[in-house]
Amino acid sequence: MKFAVLSDIHSNVFALEAVIADAQKHSVDLMVNLGDILYGPIAPKATYDLLMQYEMVTICGNQDRQIFEADAEEIASNPTMKFIIDDLGDEPIAWMKSLPFDAQLSPDVYLCHGTPDSDLIYLLENVELGYARLRADSDIIKLLKGQRSQLICCGHTHTPRTVSLTTGQTIINPGSVGLQAYTDDEPTVHSMENYTSMASYSIVEKAGDDWNIEQVRVPYDVELAVAECEKRDRLDWVHFLRTGRRM
């Protein structure tokens, strides 16, 4: 089995187009999508329309949930959320509601957005100091809550990593298709930075009892995404997209 792992598209249809085209060049058998798909000031509906052209195993991310759980007060107070809701319409929102929290792709492969029991917790990174540091092996194993799959695919942090555990398991984060830096205030104020504008995803192939894992960077026309963010006065996203760095 050879498959592509995508995560954290964040409405960036331009990056998604480039990643899908690259994955097809590698003749993958399957694409999986780890969530945080349509939240962003770029092109939510166009992103949804593109995804509907392909068969993917897709799970829900925390910001997918944020969209379909948004109440009138949040929509009114968040111009980006209002744009997303207005742009999407009913069908994509219903689709997001139907997505599972996680998925067992095969006996050997498990998919989650954050951790096996939370879409808000970073599985691999500790951000207490305001930036990402790899968690201790024992801390990652605790967060797995008994999940024993040989290969675990997670997203959420936008940070590409391949981590081998003392349990013999491997965890991969494919990074983000659509957003290479951000700042958040939960669980504490921190920033994620990839120092590049290029889109990110992973290619995974079973090789006997092991896995060949390739972390892939794909260039795309970033200025197309930037132009959409400028229309919505999201200058923070403009900076994140162009530089892959925090403000």
N, C-alpha and C positions, 0 to 999 in steps of 0.2 A: 504493500500500500504506500502510495506517495501522495501526500496532501499538502496544501497550502494553508497556513494559519494566519488569519487576519484579525485585527482587533482595533477598537477605538478609531473608527472612521470619522466620526464627528462631522458628518454632513459634507465632507470634502470629496465631492464627486470627481474632481479633477485628479486627485491622488488615487482614488479608487480605480478609475479607468486605467491608470498606468500600472497599478499593482495587478489587476486582473489580467491585463495584456502580458505582463511579465510572467505571471504564474502559468498562463497558457503556453508560453514558449518553453516552459520547463515540463510540459506534458503531465501536469498533476492529475490524479484520478478524482480528486475531491477538493473543495474549498470549505473551510470552517470559519465562522465569524463569531468572535468572543464578546460582542456587545459594545455598547456606547456608539451607536450607529448613526443616529439622525440629529443629535443635539449639537447645534453650532450655527453660526451666522453665515454659512456659506450657501449650501443648496440642499436642504433636507429632502424635498420632494424628488428632485432629480436623482439624489443618491438612492432613495427608495426605488424609483423606477428602474435604475440601472441594476440594482440587486435582484429585482424580480425577474430579470432576464436569465438568471443563473440559479442552478440548484446548489444550495449551501446548507450545511448544518449550522444553525444560528441559535445563539442563546442571548438572554437579556442582560444588559448592563445597568448600572445604577442610574445613568443619565437617560437611558431609555425609560426606565421606571419613573424618573423625575418628570418626563414629558407627560406620560399618561396619568400620573397622579396629581398633576398641577391643578390647583384650584383657581378660582377667579381672582383672588387676591395676588397670588404669585404671578399669574399671567399679566395682571395690570401693573405690577411693580417691576417686572423683568422684560424690557423691550425685546431681548433676544428670544425669550420664551414665547412672547406674543407673535413674533415673526415666524417661529417654528410651527406653532399651532396653526396659524393662518395659512402658511405655505403647505402644510401637510394635508389638511383635511381629514376626514374620518377613517378612510381605509388604512393608511399607514399606521395610524394610532391603534386601530383594532389589531393590526398585525403585530405590533410591539407587545400589546397586552397578551397575545397568544404565545409568545416566546417562552420557552422553559428557562428556569433559573440556571440549570447546568445540564450537562449531557454526558453519558457514557458512550463515546464514539465506538469503542470496541472493548473487549475485556482488558486490553492493555492501555487504552487511551481515555483519559478523562478531561473534560472541558469545564472551566469555570471562568467567571469574569474576575472576581477578587479572590476569595477563598471558598472552600466547599460549603461554608455556611453564612457567608456575608459578601455582598457585592460592593461593600464600602471599605473593606480592610485590604491593605496591600499584603499579598502573600510573601513576596521576596524582599521587600524594602522596608527599612526603618527610616522614618523621616523626622525623628525627634530633634535633630540638630538643624532642621530647615532644608536639608538636602537628602538625597537618597543614599543609604548605605545598605549593603546586603545584610540581611538578618543572619544570625547564627543558625547553624544546621539544626540544632535542637528546637529553636523557636519556629522554624519553618515546619518541622515535623509536627509540632503541637498544633499549628494552624491547619494542618491537613485533616485533623480530626478523624484519623483512621482511614483516610482514603489511601488505598494501596496500589493503585494503577501504576504500571511501570513508567508511563509517560503522562505528565500532567501539563496541560496548556492553560495558562492564565493570561489576563490582560490587565487593564485598569491603570497601570502606572506609566504607560507609554514608553517604557524603558526596555529595550531588547536585552534579554539575558538567557543564558543556558546554564542551569545549575544542577550539579550532581549531588545527591544526598547520600549519607551513610547507610540509608535503607536500601540503596541500589536503585532508587527511583531517579528520574530526570524530570526537571521542571523547565519549561520554556515559556518565555514571554516574547511574543513577536514584535513588541513595540507598538507604535501607532501608525496606521495608514495615514491619518489626516492631520495630526497636530503634534509637532515635535518638541513643544515646550508648553508649560502652563504653571500657574501659581494657584494654590488652594489653601484654605484656612482650616481644613479638617484632616487629621486629628489635631494638627497644629499648623501654623503658617509654614509652608514649604514650597519649593519650586522643583520641577522636573525639567531637565535640559538634555537634549541630545546633540546640540551643537552642529546641526545640519538641517537643511530644509527638506531633505529627501524623505520620501515615504518609506515605511518599514513593514516587512512581513517576514514570515518564516516558511521554509520548505522542509518537510519531514518525510523521511523514507525509511521503512523497516529494512534492516540489513541483517538477516539471521536473527540472533537474539538481541541485537543492538539497534540503535537508531542513528541514521545520518541526519544531522540537523544543520541547516544553513540559514543564517540570519541575512536577510537580503535588504539592500537599500536601492530604491528606485527613484530616479529624477523625474520630475513632472513640471509643468508650467505653473509655478507657485503664484505668479502674478495674477492668474485667473482667479485663484482663491482669494488672494489679497484684495482684488477689486470688489468682490462680493462683501468682504468684511468692511471695507471702507464705506460701502453704501449703507451699512448698518451701524456705522460709527464705533466699530469694535477695533480700535487702534491697538489694543493689547494683543488681539489675535493677529493683526498685521505684523507686529514685531515677532511673535512666536513663530508664525509661518515662515517669515523671511530668514530668521536667524537661528531658530532652534534653541534660543536662549531666553532666560527670564528678562523681565523689564528692568 
